[in-house]
């Protein structure tokens, strides 16, 4: 079995686990497998690049770890015993502050870095293809 087949089976298992979480109404069972799905999706998107430079495998792994840490911290902060405390960060409850200050910007930054990384590489390929196309037309 090829590595790509194993990745797809893992992807299917995690999405199935999230679906079971939806049926059981367990948000943790929905969210945490989905964080791994995000890493797998990035891995699939970077597959050709990872084959050429195997060290790039740390990118999808680190994205998943960052999300696990942030959502784990959010999960910990939202426990009843901790959430009952009356303190604020920039006028927001700790959970809302963590979500708005850390989780949302990290998603935007990760998407931006991904787009910049692969747009730069694809632009040079498109330029070469356009020059080849121009030569064929001439």
N, C-alpha and C positions, 0 to 999 in steps of 0.2 A: 504494500500500500504506500502510495506517495505521500510526502509530507503535506502537500496541499489537500489531499483527501482527508487526512487526519485533522487538519485545521477546520475543514468544513464540518466534519463530524463533531468536533468540539463546539463549534459555533452552533450547530443544531441542538446539541445537548444543553448548552447554556440558554438558548432562546426557549427551549422546552421547559427548562427549570423556571424561567421567568413566567411562562404561561401557567405553570402549576402554582406559582406564587400569586398570580392574578386570580386564579380560581379560589385559592385559600385565603385571599385578601391579606397577604403578608408583604408589606412594602419592602422589607429587607430581602426577601426571597426574589423580589422583582429587581431591585436596584443593584445588588452586589454582583449577580451574574452579568447584568448589563454593563457594568464597568469593565469586566473582562471582555465582553463583546466589543466594546469600544477599542480596546487594545488589539483584538483580533482583526477588526475592520481596518485599523491603521496598518497592521501587519500585512494584510492582503493588498492594501493599496501600495505598500512599499516593497512588495515581493521581489520585483526585478532588481530594485536597488539593493535589497538585503542580500540577494544572491551574489551580486558583484562585490559588496562590502559587508561582510557578515557582522561587523561591529555595530551596524545600524539597527540590529535587533533590539538594542537597548532603548531605542526611541519608543516603540509601542509598549514595552515593558514598563518604562519609567512613567509614561502617561497613565497607564493603569494603576501603578503604585501611587502616583500623585492623587488620582481620584479616590482611591481607597483610603488614603490618609485623610483627605478633606471630608469625604462623606462619613468616614468613621468618627472623625472629630465632631461633625454635625450630629451624628447619631448619639454620641456621648453627651454633647451639650443639650440635646433635646430630651434627655431623661427627666422624669418628673422631679426628682429630688434636686437636680441641678438647675432645671428651668424655673423652679419656684423662687430662686434667689432674685432679689431686686437690684440688679446692676445693669448698666447700659454701656455700649461701645458706640461712640459717635451718635448717641441718641437712639440707638437700635438695640433690641434684645441680642444677646450673643449669637443665637442661631441665625437671625436675620443678617447680622453684621458679617458672620462667616460666609454666608451664602452670597451676599452682595459684594463683599470686599475680596473674597478669595476664590470661591467656586466659579462664579460667572466670569470674572476676568481671566481665570486660568483657561476656561473653555475657549474664550475669544483668542487668547494668546496662542494656545496650542493650534487652533484652526489657522490663525494667521501665519505662524511659523511653518506649518505644513504646506499652506498655499504658496508662501514665498519660496520655500525650498524646492518644490516641484514645478512651480511656474518658471523659475529661473532655468532649470534643466530642460524643460520642455520648449522654452522659447528658442534655445539654440538648435534643438532638433527641428522645430518648425521652420526656422530660418534656412537650415540646410535643405530641407525638403522643398521649400519654396524656390531656392536657387536651382535645385535639380529639375523642378517642374518648369522653371523658366528656360533652362537649357533644352529640355525636351520639346517645348513649344517652339523655340527658335529653330 
